[in-house]
Every structure is written in structure tokens, then in C-alpha cells.
Amino acid sequence: MKPRLSLIVFVVAVFARAAYADSLEEVRRLDSEISVATWSGDAVWFERNLADDYTLITPGGSMRSKRDVIRELSTPGLKMEPYEPSEVSVRLYADSAVVTGRMLQRFTLGGVRYANDLRYTDVYVRRKARWVLVSGHTSLVAQRR
């Protein structure tokens, strides 16, 4: 390989690696922020970071749109406890990212306390130079006997 071409290949590789690292960091940040936005009821975060065609599939198999999720944040009598996701994995594929993890959500609704041990999968897509959440899925973790 000619020296000039080698330099070009090296520079492109360095920039590609930096872009990958930046994207990975951004998606990890969004994954962390969605937890805080959920338990704090931050509708503005969801308005800004969920795609207009966002779909969530709940543990019971129901589907929720972006509007449904934002509306449910202000459910009367809902009080969520802070939580942090665990077992988080982020995989990048060009302009899409798949995040999997686990969360233990504790909350009170109508005076009744609940605790849900959940696994989740979130799919992000880069649109207009920013990452947006386009799909989410949650499943209850099976209790061992």
C-alpha cells in the first residue's frame, strides 16, 4: 500500500472508532436517563427521545404508543421508587442499537405496592444525527421454584 493511502486508511479507521465510541456512550446515557425519566415522571424526556412511531410491548402483551406512555406517567396515585438497570448490554449496528437489561421496578398504585422484576429490550435508531427510541419490550423474569 502506498504511504499516502495507508495514512488515509488509518485516519478513516481512527474516526470510525471514535464515532462508534461516541454512539455507544450516547446510547448508554439514554438507557440510564430513561430509568430516571420513568420513575420521576419526566414527560419532557419521553417527548424528546421517543420516536413519534414508538411502540412499547408490556409484560402482559399490550401495546403502548408514545402518547400512551406519556399519558401513563401522570396516572393518579402512581408513585415509583428510584431504580437503576442492571445486566445492561448495548449492541450497535450502523444507525441502530439494541439495548438489553434488567430492572426491578417498585411502585405504589392506588395504595397497593408492586414489585416487578423485568428484562427489557430497547431499540434505538439514529435519525438526523441523534438517537431516538423506536421500540421497547418488557418481560417478567420467571421466578425459580
C-alpha positions as CSV (number, residue, x, y, z in Angstrom):
1,M,0.0,0.0,0.0
2,K,1.3,3.4,-0.8
3,P,2.3,5.6,2.2
4,R,-0.4,8.2,1.4
5,L,-3.2,5.6,1.1
6,S,-2.0,3.9,4.3
7,L,-2.4,7.3,6.1
8,I,-5.9,7.8,4.7
9,V,-7.0,4.3,5.8
10,F,-5.5,4.9,9.3
11,V,-7.3,8.3,9.7
12,V,-10.6,6.8,8.5
13,A,-10.2,3.9,11.0
14,V,-9.5,6.3,13.8
15,F,-12.5,8.5,13.0
16,A,-14.8,5.4,12.7
17,R,-13.6,4.0,16.1
18,A,-14.2,7.5,17.7
19,A,-17.7,7.7,16.1
20,Y,-18.5,4.1,17.4
21,A,-17.4,5.0,20.9
22,D,-19.4,8.3,20.8
23,S,-22.5,6.4,19.7
24,L,-22.0,3.7,22.3
25,E,-21.7,6.3,25.1
26,E,-24.8,8.2,23.8
27,V,-27.0,5.1,23.8
28,R,-25.7,4.1,27.3
29,R,-26.6,7.6,28.5
30,L,-30.1,7.4,27.1
31,D,-30.6,4.0,28.7
32,S,-29.6,5.4,32.0
33,E,-31.8,8.5,31.5
34,I,-34.9,6.6,30.6
35,S,-34.9,4.9,34.0
36,V,-34.8,8.3,35.8
37,A,-37.4,9.8,33.4
38,T,-39.7,6.8,34.2
39,W,-39.6,6.9,38.0
40,S,-39.6,10.7,38.1
41,G,-42.4,11.0,35.6
42,D,-40.5,13.3,33.2
43,A,-42.8,13.6,30.2
44,V,-40.5,16.1,28.5
45,W,-37.7,13.4,28.3
46,F,-40.1,11.0,26.6
47,E,-41.4,13.7,24.3
48,R,-37.9,14.5,23.1
49,N,-36.4,11.0,23.0
50,L,-39.2,8.7,21.8
51,A,-39.9,8.5,18.1
52,D,-43.4,9.5,17.1
53,D,-44.0,5.9,15.9
54,Y,-42.6,4.4,19.1
55,T,-44.2,1.2,20.3
56,L,-43.8,-0.5,23.7
57,I,-44.9,-4.0,24.4
58,T,-45.7,-4.6,28.1
59,P,-45.2,-7.8,30.1
60,G,-48.9,-8.6,29.6
61,G,-48.5,-8.3,25.8
62,S,-50.3,-4.9,25.5
63,M,-49.0,-2.3,23.1
64,R,-48.5,1.3,24.0
65,S,-47.7,4.3,21.8
66,K,-45.6,7.3,22.6
67,R,-48.8,9.2,23.6
68,D,-49.9,6.3,25.9
69,V,-46.6,6.1,27.7
70,I,-46.5,9.9,28.3
71,R,-50.1,9.9,29.5
72,E,-49.5,6.9,31.9
73,L,-46.6,8.8,33.5
74,S,-49.2,11.1,35.2
75,T,-51.6,8.3,36.4
76,P,-53.2,9.5,39.6
77,G,-52.0,7.5,42.6
78,L,-48.8,6.3,40.9
79,K,-45.6,6.7,42.9
80,M,-42.5,4.9,41.6
81,E,-39.3,4.3,43.6
82,P,-35.9,5.1,42.0
83,Y,-34.2,2.2,40.3
84,E,-31.2,1.5,38.1
85,P,-31.0,-1.0,35.3
86,S,-28.6,-3.9,35.7
87,E,-27.1,-6.5,33.3
88,V,-27.1,-3.9,30.5
89,S,-25.8,-4.8,27.1
90,V,-25.6,-2.3,24.2
91,R,-25.0,-3.6,20.6
92,L,-24.5,-1.1,17.8
93,Y,-25.4,-1.8,14.2
94,A,-24.6,1.2,12.0
95,D,-27.6,3.5,12.6
96,S,-29.4,1.2,15.1
97,A,-28.7,0.0,18.6
98,V,-30.2,-2.8,20.7
99,V,-30.1,-2.4,24.5
100,T,-31.0,-5.3,26.8
101,G,-31.1,-5.2,30.5
102,R,-32.9,-5.9,33.7
103,M,-34.8,-3.7,36.1
104,L,-36.6,-4.1,39.4
105,Q,-39.4,-1.6,39.4
106,R,-41.1,-0.9,42.8
107,F,-44.2,1.3,42.8
108,T,-47.4,2.1,44.6
109,L,-50.6,2.4,42.6
110,G,-53.9,3.2,44.3
111,G,-52.4,2.4,47.7
112,V,-51.2,-1.1,46.6
113,R,-47.4,-1.8,46.5
114,Y,-46.0,-3.7,43.5
115,A,-42.5,-5.0,42.6
116,N,-41.8,-6.1,39.0
117,D,-38.5,-7.9,38.1
118,L,-38.3,-7.2,34.4
119,R,-36.0,-7.8,31.4
120,Y,-36.2,-5.3,28.7
121,T,-35.1,-4.7,25.1
122,D,-35.0,-1.2,23.6
123,V,-34.2,-0.4,20.0
124,Y,-32.7,3.0,19.1
125,V,-32.3,4.4,15.6
126,R,-30.1,7.3,14.7
127,R,-32.2,9.9,12.9
128,K,-31.0,13.3,11.8
129,A,-27.7,12.8,13.8
130,R,-29.4,11.9,17.1
131,W,-30.5,8.6,18.7
132,V,-34.3,8.1,19.3
133,L,-36.0,5.2,20.9
134,V,-38.3,3.4,18.4
135,S,-39.4,0.3,20.2
136,G,-39.4,-1.3,23.7
137,H,-40.3,-4.7,25.0
138,T,-40.5,-5.8,28.7
139,S,-41.0,-9.3,30.1
140,L,-41.4,-10.5,33.6
141,V,-38.4,-12.6,34.9
142,A,-39.6,-16.1,35.8
143,Q,-39.4,-16.9,39.5
144,R,-37.4,-20.0,40.2
145,R,-39.1,-22.7,42.2
